[in-house]
Amino acid sequence: MFKPAYENSNGPTVAIQFEDRTLRVPVGTTVMAGVMTADPGYTRTTAIGGCKRSGYCQMGICFECLMEIDGVPNQQACMIEVREGMKVKRQIGARELEK
């Protein structure tokens, strides 16, 4: 399981909703790092074939971390900091881009 450096931190945290779980995550943490502490197994599935994927590079290059954040699909979870009350879901399959 992913174990963050802040595991024993006593600093300020925010609550985010990851599907049916509430997670307490330190302020300044990325969505991807916060979700990985919940050991989700995967955070998205591919558009073709439905293969399970999760964040890889953690710096915005690979796009494996795409998730639905506050109802908006195709969000790079490794590039977005957590905010109080955020609602995060796995991204299942292809999502349409806005025109």
N, C-alpha and C positions, 0 to 999 in steps of 0.2 A: 504494500500500500504506500501511496505517496505520503511522506511525512514532511510538512513544511518546517522551515527554520523557526517560525513563530509559534510552534506547537505549545510551548509553555509560557508564552507572552502574556503579560497582564495589561497590555495597552488597550486603547479604545477599539471596539468592534462594531460592526453593523450586522443586521439580520437580513439574509437574502433567502428567497424561496427557491429551492431547486426541486422542481416537480412536486412531490408530496412531502418534502422535508424542509425544515427551517434550519439554516446553517448560520452560525455566528462566525464571522470572518473579520480579521483585523482590517482597519481602515488602511487604504493604500494598496491592498492586495488585488490582483487581477481576478476577474470572474473565473477564468480557467483554473488558477491555483486554488481558489476557494472551493470550487466544485470538486476538484481532484481529491480533496481531503475527505469527501463523502464516499470515495471509492466507487464511482458509478459504473466502472467497467468500460463504458464508452460514452461519448457525448454527442455523436451524430452517426447517421448511416449514409452510405454513398447513394447517389442518384441512380446509378445503374448497378444492380446486383444486391443492394441493401447491406453491403459489408459494414461491420461496426468499426468506427474510427474514434480517435481521441487526440487531443493536442499533442504535438510532437516537438516543434522547435521552441515554443513559448516566446517567440519574438516577431510574429507576424509574417513569416515567410511562407510557411507550408499550407496554411488555410485548413488544416485538419481540425481546428478548434471551433469551427462554425457552429453557433448555437442560436436559439431564439431567445432574445433578451427583451423583456418588457413588451412582448408581442411583435417584435421586429425580427424577422428571420435573417440569416446570413451575416450575423455579427461575429467578428473575430474576438472570442472570449479572452484570448491572451493579451489583447490590447486595451481592454476596457476595465477600469477600476470599479470595484463594488460600490454600490450606494445603498443606503437604507431602504428596505422594502422592495428591492429588485426582484423580478420574477424571471427565473431562468428555466428553460426546457431544452431537452435534447432536440436536435434538428433531425427529423426523420425524412430521408429521401430528398428529392429536389425541391427547391423553393423557387417561386417566380420572382424575377427582378421587377422593380417598379419601372414603369415606362415614362 
